[in-house]
């Protein structure tokens, strides 16, 4: 199921969020500030936690002496989110900031992200609609997509062969595989459920045709505990209850040990799990033993997948050079040259079609999780072509925080995951109403 029409409708509300009084920002504050008159070069400050960002900036600066990009790492993820909001409230801050897609509506509502549609409109043609819709809110464009993270399945090919397990194509087959693992290796499981990761659950729910937020007729609606979410939650509750899956945080020493020793055979994960270095750093003994496949489907033949992560870069409302900032972003996000610089600097999975073409040319290194997989690029390009569009709401921070609190409690307390989702739904709905939004 696609959500482009929902995104387009929701956009108007996101742009008007400031008028609802939730962040104390005026509608005018979301527009890009006019370029300052300057007879000489300009310097743009880019807040980003990407380790490869300095190399990207160097590649740009070499050929663009009149627009210099300076990188500043003020912390990753939520740390930068907090600092950036505080800086903009104080009338300060950078020209550019990396933003995970789920936080972008909050940045718009808080008056952080400028509307740069007049500068980057031509870039839209370089993207699949599902990706561009993540930054296009109504008639406004509030960032340029840089990388993406469609969900897929990683699996230990050596252990699948050892235990005689076929790669599951549907979620029913996935459960069958989990049962086969338990019979063959009782101390192992097929998969771990990232119990505190709302983005993971939202991605699987999107695959199942549901977006947690929607906007229609000047009102927001919240569907965190709706039919699509309930089916996903009950499915995973069943795996955990029957001892076919663990449910815990990922990235911990315990989790990495389980991966490294073959106690967990698959990961349901964003593409960064395959393209990044988490296996190299956390489970180095398994390098080259993983393969990727399309995410299992609810119905045989369905190809839609959700996102788990990915990021864009926005131009802030305090930037005095939005045109030049947008020029850098257009280069980085939508051109083959810019996306190639990003790939070479950090291995990110590119968001644009020119970037995907560049990605397909890069040989799979020998030190990756899936080294040796002949159809590695083909699988990644296929999942990128089948992303379901999704709407993020203006209070994703509230939703993600409530989820990470309620889901572990449900697991530890023996209550159903759907009950946790109902609690999250109520928290998010109440927050929207308290913030002045009309909620349906």
C-alpha angles and dihedrals in degrees: 000000000000126000105196093117090050091050092050091051094044091051094074090057094047091052089049095045092103090059089059089065098237096130106017092246125132124229090248091060092071092063120093114259115244116265112264114244107257133165093194143046123305131218121217123201114217120196109206138140094210109127090213095051096100090056090050091050091049091053090052097041093052092064099029109053093165094059112046119188117209118194122220121182107202094165137300134278114330093012091061090042091059095043094046094051090049093048094051091048087056092050092251137098142099131309093238135027134185111238131187109229096245092059097049097089088052090052089052094048091048092053093246102115119064124217104249098172093122090058104039106029093112090058092070092082089065094064140068110248094247091059098043091048088065090069101028112089112179108307091338130091114204104179143001117248114241108170136004138205114207111182122254140155124263117197139179101250093192094054093042088056093044093052095039095242122158119219105263117238098183134037089248089057089046090059090047088054090049090054091048091053091051091052094047098040113015093187092056134070133205095233149357120229110221092230098192100040111104092178090060093052093044090053093053091045090052089054086055092056101262133115117198093223132037136170127211135154094003094306136102122226127197122212104174093130097034128124096280093049093045093054092052094044094048091048092055092041087058093052092049095044091051094049092247094119137025121227116213146111119294127225093039122127089251093052093046091051090053090052093045094051096045096250091127114047104186143027124208097206150136117278090263088077088070102031097042134068103253093110092046092053100034106031106017095161089067099055110136092013096093129085131187128227137172115283112267111261131226089228125029109262098020109130105183118123133182131228127257104189132324128151148226132193122240133202111234125233090239095058113116091200108050094148093056091042090053090049090058092047093048089053094046098043108032108028129079091232095052095043090048089055089052093049093048092047099049115352094246116168103248124239101210131069093242087051092051089052089053091046091055090058095056114094116233107257122236094241099061131105092249100037108154097029106133097199095042095119093042093056093049093048090049096053090045089056093054105050117145115229114241139187121229117201131226093257105049090134089063092047095048093047093049091047094051088051101044103039097058088046090054092050095046094041097047096241125134122274089229089062089055090051090052089054091049090048091053092047093051094045093049091049092053091050093046089050092056102260124138107242124197 
